[in-house]
Amino acid sequence: MEDLSFFKGKKILITGHTGFKGSWMCKVLSMEEAEVTGYALNPPTSPSLYEMSGLSGKIHSIVGDVRDLPHLMKVFQEVQPEIVIHMAAQPIVRESYENPVYTYEVNVMGTVNVLECVRKTRSVRSFLNVTTDKVYLNREWSWGYRECEELNGYDPYSNSKSCSELVTSSYVNSFFRDSGVDLCRKAAISTARAGNVIGGGDFAADRIIPDCIRTIQAGRAASEAPEIIVRNPYSTRPYQHVLEPVIAYLQLAQAQYEDPGLANNYNVGPDDCDCLTTGDLVTLFCDKWNQSNPDNVTWKNVHDGGPHEANFLKLDCSRLKSTLGWQPRWHVEQAIEKIVHWTGVYLSGDDVAACMEEQIHDFIGHVIDETNKIK
């Protein structure tokens, strides 16, 4: 059972709160009665998980671009956050090939701007920069990457997040250590390198689970049996339910708030048994979906010759496990079951916000009362 009562009343600023992972993060924190301010562009997808999550009026949502330093600084000065979690990003590999300049602007200069605001806002005690498992120079080896491995992502998205890691390291060394230029400035700063995240409410383009769900919707609309197109079924990835990294991020933010000596770089990913090929993941999804739905969904391999993406990637999460006692909770099979349930609620037009609360409750093991607040 996870005790998140630490966050009650804490002033927390989250960038990228209107995205998929940000919406789940804000939902957890709102249930814990944290004082959450979100800073992001308008929701990146339509439909939008943020808009259906019941967060309106429960957090302070500010529309803003992390590339806009004056606006971001003004928000920091007004909010005076104690904890900052930076999740705003351009997160799609294929999009980064089409718009590399924008990708670097958001993912690198956006990080610079957030760190500059943290540096100049004395209230901040804990800052977490959320990056990705793709920051590593991928040598396609069969064991998991450790935090000490070389950073050098291949594609513009991955490389921009590698740069974000290096920017964070430079700011820590330059401004937040005893040897830094501002010896009075103290804030605990970590980065979190998460594996592939799946879960209910992801509507992004060019992601495998959302593609599966869109195929089902299209099949129903056309009264045809859905057939999912998989462009690279042999790529192995570390898949985890969205609540795995979200709760890990909160654990990290709390741990370094209470003990700044715990600040570091951390991998956040599943155990080896949940590192699957894309084809195996889609097969699992089809099996789980067809058990409770009449669609008879299938998939086929259609390699489209797209741009380079890593074929094999695993993470070694020993540091997070040994430092915080963290362990993954839902294996990929259970994660898919949760996605199938969430999607059924969504497609039926039922209460998505209540489904999110139920799954959060199930994950962290708390009791939710009739007011939908965690006791």
HELIX and SHEET records of a PDB file:
HELIX    1   1 SER A    5  PHE A    7  5                                   3    
HELIX    2   2 PHE A   20  MET A   31  1                                  12    
HELIX    3   3 LEU A   49  MET A   52  1                                   4    
HELIX    4   4 LEU A   69  VAL A   79  1                                  11    
HELIX    5   5 VAL A   93  GLU A   98  1                                   6    
HELIX    6   6 PRO A  100  TYR A  104  1                                   5    
HELIX    7   7 GLU A  105  MET A  109  3                                   5    
HELIX    8   8 GLY A  110  ARG A  119  1                                  10    
HELIX    9   9 ASP A  133  VAL A  135  5                                   3    
HELIX   10  10 PRO A  156  PHE A  175  1                                  20    
HELIX   11  11 ILE A  208  ALA A  222  1                                  15    
HELIX   12  12 LEU A  243  GLU A  258  1                                  16    
HELIX   13  13 PRO A  260  LEU A  262  5                                   3    
HELIX   14  14 ASP A  272  ASP A  274  5                                   3    
HELIX   15  15 THR A  278  SER A  292  1                                  15    
HELIX   16  16 SER A  318  LEU A  324  1                                   7    
HELIX   17  17 VAL A  332  LEU A  347  1                                  16    
HELIX   18  18 VAL A  352  ILE A  364  1                                  13    
SHEET    1   A 7 HIS A  60  VAL A  63  0                                        
SHEET    2   A 7 GLU A  35  ALA A  40  1                                        
SHEET    3   A 7 LYS A  11  THR A  15  1                                        
SHEET    4   A 7 ILE A  83  HIS A  86  1                                        
SHEET    5   A 7 SER A 126  VAL A 130  1                                        
SHEET    6   A 7 ALA A 188  ALA A 194  1                                        
SHEET    7   A 7 ASN A 265  VAL A 268  1                                        
SHEET    1   B 3 ASN A 196  ILE A 198  0                                        
SHEET    2   B 3 THR A 236  HIS A 241  1                                        
SHEET    3   B 3 CYS A 275  THR A 277 -1                                        
SHEET    1   C 2 GLU A 227  VAL A 230  0                                        
SHEET    2   C 2 THR A 298  ASN A 301  1                                        
END                                                                             
